Amino acid sequence: MIMTMIGDKLQQVQARIVTACTAVGRDPASVHLLAVSKTFEAGAVRAAAAAGQAAFGENYVQEGVAKIEALADLRAGLEWHCIGPLQSNKTRVVAAQFDWVHSIDRLKIAERLAEQRPEALPPLSVCLQVNVDGGANKSGVPADEALALARAVAALPRLRLRGLMAIPEPAPDFEAQRELFLRAAAVYEALRADGLEVDTLSLGMSADLEAAVAAGSTMVRVGTAIFGSR
Ligand SMILES: *Cc1c(COP(=O)(O)O)cnc(C)c1O
């Protein structure tokens, strides 16, 4: 895709965020945009970066690392987020290459990341992925176990617990979608009430970012609406 087009799409998504915030009386500056570049080549990320976008999300570790390396000249100005399911055998490379991980769903993965995060780098920012649908075969820590996991992760060295991420099933309408996101927001509030210094509620994608913003999202993860369909 040509560069001006990605710049236009980024502007359109930013405008959607502003409109969604205005509708519910929120400050648009309180919602960060994570551009999800999975399946798109490094050149598309470079074009988005040239248009001012700094934070990028990748699902697949190998693909993400290849892009991070291809864009090494931009590394200092970019923030790379690992947003896909994370297996134990991939934690070392993630700890060394990424700035954030959104998909912590068990303590063992967090412990490995803490152990493997290089001392020379700042702490790795992490979010717990919480399962708000209750589906047994979905990834994410069950909502009623999230606080205990959050306390344990917050106590680990080399990591900074930032908050929660959730990917609820698509719902039939705005209100139903918002209701699912609100379940994640309630868990987030429970973490804050417990004294955990979290600042990130990672909710919402291309199709449902308005409902996520209405539920309190502070970071929307948007792929298709920026880069096109996969
Ligand atoms: C692919 C993906 C996104 C972006 O989805 P779009 O519908 O393309 O905006 C966001 N979050 C996660 C975890 C993803 O895997």
The ligand as an SDF file (V2000), in Angstrom:
LIG
                    3D

 15 15  0  0  0  0  0  0  0  0999 V2000
   -5.1560   -9.0750   14.6680 C   0  0  0  0  0  0  0  0  0  0  0  0
   -5.3540   -8.5470   16.0550 C   0  0  0  0  0  0  0  0  0  0  0  0
   -5.8170   -7.2440   16.2610 C   0  0  0  0  0  0  0  0  0  0  0  0
   -6.2430   -6.3070   15.1340 C   0  0  0  0  0  0  0  0  0  0  0  0
   -7.4390   -6.7520   14.5880 O   0  0  0  0  0  0  0  0  0  0  0  0
   -8.1620   -5.9030   13.4050 P   0  0  0  0  0  0  0  0  0  0  0  0
   -9.5220   -6.4670   13.3800 O   0  0  0  0  0  0  0  0  0  0  0  0
   -7.3940   -6.1640   12.1560 O   0  0  0  0  0  0  0  0  0  0  0  0
   -8.1360   -4.4820   13.7980 O   0  0  0  0  0  0  0  0  0  0  0  0
   -5.9010   -6.7820   17.5590 C   0  0  0  0  0  0  0  0  0  0  0  0
   -5.5590   -7.5640   18.6120 N   0  0  0  0  0  0  0  0  0  0  0  0
   -5.1110   -8.8150   18.4480 C   0  0  0  0  0  0  0  0  0  0  0  0
   -4.7320   -9.6180   19.6480 C   0  0  0  0  0  0  0  0  0  0  0  0
   -5.0010   -9.3460   17.1760 C   0  0  0  0  0  0  0  0  0  0  0  0
   -4.5910  -10.6090   17.0270 O   0  0  0  0  0  0  0  0  0  0  0  0
  1  2  1  0
  2  3  1  0
  2 14  2  0
  3  4  1  0
  3 10  2  0
  4  5  1  0
  5  6  1  0
  6  7  2  0
  6  8  1  0
  6  9  1  0
 10 11  1  0
 11 12  2  0
 12 13  1  0
 12 14  1  0
 14 15  1  0
M  END
$$$$
